[in-house]
Amino acid sequence: GDSVTQMEGPVTLSEEAFLTINCTYTATGYPSLFWYVQYPGEGLQLLLKATKADDKGSNKGFEATYRKETTSFHLEKGSVQVSDSAVYFCALSSSNDYKLSFGAGTTVTVRA
Amino acid sequence: SQTIHQWPATLVQPVGSPLSLECTVEGTSNPNLYWYRQAAGRGLQLLFYSVGIGQISSEVPQNLSASRPQDRQFILSSKKLLLSDSGFYLCACTGTVSGNTIYFGEGSWLTVV
């Protein structure tokens, strides 16, 4: 079945550092790929998404590119802030099923 | 845009007591609805999903049940809570506006004592 594997955390960074969280997937067909962010005590918010190969999703300085050849959707941000401290989830939905497959989540802590 | 309302936000329940968490959706019709659970420090587990009124699919056998009495209402229930039912419960939906993007409610923290 479909699955997502993302980098295990926790990740601790200093402000203005570069962040990358690796995500790879296994899926049949042509899935859509997502990154969700969960701030402490809150629900999940959609951060960005990409629906086809070579698409780049971006939002709030975060970017991720849908790489079909490497089955990856790595999340990157060039300069993190303390407010980026959160748990980040990679997810996919298959082309004929709206159920999402989630990665285990990566906890990111940014220190001032 | 679609909005998901979920309540209660937090609750503390004794072992053996019943549970009812409610979720309603605005801004879309005929949504797919989902209940997820997130245990402390862990990822998301899909519990139930529904593609229409009265249609419930269960992903894992457990002490919980779900119902969809109306198009935009989804209820998570238990007759007798267990300690292991503690966690963060999230209602989610997709709809005609969002396509295959799932949007989440704010969540309900359940502590069983």
Contacts between the chains, C-beta under 8 A, distances in Angstrom:
chain1	res1	chain2	res2	distance
A	32	B	100	5.4
A	32	B	101	7.6
A	34	B	101	7.0
A	34	B	102	7.9
A	36	B	104	7.7
A	42	B	106	6.3
A	42	B	107	6.9
A	43	B	6	7.9
A	43	B	90	5.6
A	43	B	104	4.4
A	43	B	105	5.6
A	43	B	106	4.5
A	43	B	107	4.3
A	44	B	44	7.8
A	44	B	90	6.7
A	44	B	92	7.9
A	44	B	104	4.3
A	45	B	104	7.3
A	46	B	101	6.2
A	46	B	102	8.0
A	46	B	103	6.6
A	49	B	101	6.1
A	51	B	100	7.9
A	89	B	43	7.3
A	89	B	44	7.0
A	91	B	102	8.0
A	93	B	100	4.8
A	93	B	102	7.3
A	98	B	32	5.1
A	98	B	94	5.0
A	98	B	100	5.3
A	98	B	102	7.2
A	99	B	34	7.7
A	99	B	46	6.5
A	99	B	49	6.3
A	100	B	46	7.7
A	100	B	102	5.4
A	102	B	43	5.8
A	102	B	44	4.7
A	103	B	43	6.9
A	104	B	42	7.4
A	104	B	43	4.2
A	105	B	42	7.8
A	105	B	43	5.0
A	105	B	44	7.7
